[in-house]
Amino acid sequence: MKKFALMLVTAVALLTSCSKGASDALMPEATGAAYDLYIVMDESLKPVYGQDADGQQVQLNQTPLYDSLYAIFQYPMECVFPENEYFYVCTVLPEHFQRGIRTLANVVLINLDAQNAAEPVVTMERDKYARGQVIVKMYARDQQSLAEYISTLQEGLRNLFVKAEINRAVHKLERDNALKQGDRLMKLQNVSLLIPYAIKKNGRGEADSTFFWVTDDYMDKQSHIVVYSVPYTDANIFSLEGAVAVRDSVMKANIRGGQDGSYMTTNKRVVMPEYKALNVGGKYVGELRGMWRMENGLMAGPFVCHMRLDEMNKRVVFAEGFVYAPGEGKRRMLRNLEAALYTLKLPSDNMMSEIEITLE
């Protein structure tokens, strides 16, 4: 219990205590692809490979810190199948971390000093060399002690960079979004959502104002956003069972496959869906993640859904993004839709310049 309490307190401190770097308006924006993460470490900390007597490749050295960092940041995303990790991770030598490389968005700096008698420390700095940049600095006397320490912070470390990516994506959406579809959603359901510019075609068979559906409608890599609401009856709707029941009922009625008897449902055969509570700008948001599939069909993919209680209108608003991309990595597609969900605003909400997120 003591270890868990330490992990929780440290993770919260990591997410909330940050120092602001230079704020020059001419500072460049952070670079690198979304959900790419760069670890700046010495060559000696990386694996060295050779061959054994049988000619098989073997690792010749012990790399506890390298192994721990990759295990933390290449952790599989929840409810996404097949393999899709939180981040694509690569290493950079300290002597190469200069000029253009220093503006990368997500950076982890490793600082080992055998003369350092203090316990391992992890700090975070924003906007050091570029706007939107997050740099996590790790200090310790040796790699083993640092590896053991960060193993207690792994969820907090992942969520720190996820939050940064979400806010970057939201800022881009504020500049570039499907304005006409956003206006249509406001008129139909009296809710606001920033929709990625490419996702601006009406979904097939969209019926009326109770179900809003937009898509990019590509053949092999499809992104979709749906928004709908149901009357609020009891708190059970904000649970795994309640949320899945509503989702399955609404999707069955509105999203059909190409043949008779084919409709969307939540896929519980491959990956069980997951539900958790988020705090977004002081508001309770239910998050439902899982896999969808077409009943009596072949299509399937991951989805993420946000649920909000609209107390003024006694309804629960669902905003969901789902993707279809057979044989393709789905991390960036799904995360792009997820960022849009964080912009959901109900009639009682005030607009905020930056989304404050607590990822439990």
Number of C-alpha atoms within 10 A of each C-alpha: 6 6 8 10 10 12 20 15 11 15 19 15 13 18 19 11 11 15 12 11 14 13 12 10 7 8 14 15 16 22 18 14 12 19 22 20 22 21 23 20 21 15 12 9 16 16 15 13 11 11 11 11 6 6 8 8 11 12 12 12 13 13 17 17 23 18 14 20 19 15 14 20 22 17 18 16 14 17 21 23 17 16 13 19 20 22 24 17 17 11 16 17 11 15 9 11 16 10 8 12 15 17 24 22 29 28 24 20 20 20 19 17 11 9 9 12 9 9 11 20 13 19 16 20 16 20 22 19 24 22 22 21 25 25 23 20 17 17 20 23 17 16 22 15 15 23 19 14 19 21 16 17 20 19 18 22 20 16 19 23 25 20 18 19 23 23 21 20 19 26 16 12 20 15 9 14 20 17 16 12 22 18 15 15 22 16 12 14 18 12 21 19 23 25 29 26 16 14 22 21 15 16 20 13 10 14 11 9 15 13 20 22 27 21 22 18 17 11 8 10 16 17 22 23 27 17 24 21 22 15 12 16 10 8 9 11 19 21 17 17 13 13 20 21 14 15 18 16 12 18 17 19 11 17 17 19 17 11 9 9 12 17 21 24 22 25 19 12 9 13 17 13 23 17 19 15 17 18 14 15 17 11 13 13 19 21 22 24 25 24 25 25 21 21 18 14 16 10 15 21 23 26 26 26 24 24 25 20 23 19 12 9 12 13 16 19 22 24 24 24 27 24 22 23 18 14 9 13 16 22 19 16 19 21 21 21 26 23 24 23 25 21 21 21 20 21 14 11 13 9 13 10 10 12 17 15 20 17 16 11
